[in-house]
Amino acid sequence: MGVEIARVKALIATLASVTSAPHFHRTAFRTPRKTFATLDEAGRDLNLMFDPDHREFFCEQVPEAFSPVPGGWGRMGATRCDLRVVDEATLLSALAAAHRLAAPKPRARRGRDGEA
């Protein structure tokens, strides 16, 4: 089991409107709105930016692969995924969830009189 770094990048590339940029010793992946994941350059782990509910779900369902990032980031939902033990289907589900949370919010449509 486990997912290789090249496959992780390929899965991320399937998500809409994703860009990447260096982020310290990691690569950050973001939507136009915000970062949703950072990948360790050695390919050992991926940090996913969840809300606390998603973090709790993945950590509870697959505790051998997911754990809260220590400190304040973890309290806000940041979650470490161990790429050496996670299976591809679970990783894809986690990536999709983090991507959805970071997607741009739809704009409210305004009527003729300018009200939402």
C-alpha positions in Angstrom: 0.0 0.0 0.0 1.0 3.6 -0.1 1.0 6.2 -2.8 4.2 7.4 -4.6 4.9 11.1 -5.0 4.4 11.1 -8.8 1.0 9.5 -8.4 0.0 12.1 -5.7 0.9 14.9 -8.1 -1.1 13.2 -10.9 -4.1 12.9 -8.6 -3.9 16.6 -7.6 -3.6 17.5 -11.3 -7.0 16.1 -11.9 -8.6 18.6 -9.6 -10.0 21.9 -11.1 -8.0 25.1 -11.1 -5.0 23.9 -9.1 -1.7 25.7 -9.1 1.5 24.8 -7.2 4.3 26.8 -5.7 7.3 26.2 -3.4 6.4 26.5 0.3 9.5 26.1 2.5 10.6 22.5 2.1 7.2 21.5 0.6 5.1 22.2 -2.5 1.8 24.0 -1.9 -1.3 23.2 -4.0 -4.0 25.8 -4.1 -7.3 26.8 -5.7 -7.7 30.4 -6.8 -9.0 31.0 -3.2 -6.5 29.3 -0.9 -4.0 26.4 -0.3 -5.6 23.0 0.3 -2.5 20.8 0.6 1.2 20.8 1.0 3.5 17.9 -0.1 6.7 17.0 1.5 9.5 17.1 -1.1 10.6 13.7 0.0 7.1 12.3 -0.6 6.6 11.0 2.9 3.5 13.0 3.8 0.9 15.4 2.6 -0.7 18.0 4.8 -4.4 18.6 4.0 -6.3 21.8 5.0 -9.5 20.4 6.4 -12.1 22.0 8.7 -12.2 20.3 12.1 -15.1 18.0 11.1 -13.2 16.6 8.1 -10.0 16.2 10.1 -11.9 14.3 12.8 -13.6 12.1 10.1 -10.4 11.0 8.3 -8.4 10.6 11.6 -11.1 8.4 13.0 -11.7 6.3 9.8 -8.0 5.7 8.9 -5.9 6.6 12.0 -2.8 4.8 10.6 -2.7 7.3 7.7 -4.2 10.5 9.1 -3.3 12.6 12.2 -3.8 16.2 13.2 -0.8 18.5 12.5 0.6 19.5 15.8 -0.2 22.9 17.3 -2.5 25.6 16.1 -2.7 24.5 12.5 -4.0 21.1 13.7 -6.6 22.7 15.9 -7.8 24.6 12.8 -8.1 21.3 10.9 -4.7 20.8 9.2 -4.2 17.1 8.9 -1.1 15.0 8.1 -1.5 12.1 5.6 1.2 9.5 5.7 1.7 8.6 2.0 3.6 5.4 2.9 0.4 3.8 4.3 -2.6 5.5 2.8 -4.4 3.8 -0.1 -5.1 5.7 -3.4 -8.9 5.7 -3.1 -8.8 7.1 0.5 -6.2 9.7 -0.6 -8.3 10.8 -3.6 -11.3 11.2 -1.3 -9.3 13.3 1.1 -7.8 15.4 -1.7 -11.3 16.0 -3.1 -12.6 17.1 0.3 -9.8 19.5 1.0 -10.1 20.9 -2.6 -13.8 21.5 -2.1 -13.3 23.3 1.1 -10.7 25.6 -0.6 -12.8 26.2 -3.8 -14.0 29.8 -4.5 -17.3 30.6 -2.9 -20.1 31.1 -5.4 -21.2 34.7 -5.8 -24.7 35.6 -4.9 -26.7 36.6 -8.0 -28.2 40.0 -7.8 -31.6 40.9 -9.2 -32.4 43.9 -11.2 -32.9 46.1 -8.2 -29.4 45.2 -6.9 -30.6 42.9 -4.1 -29.2 39.4 -3.6 
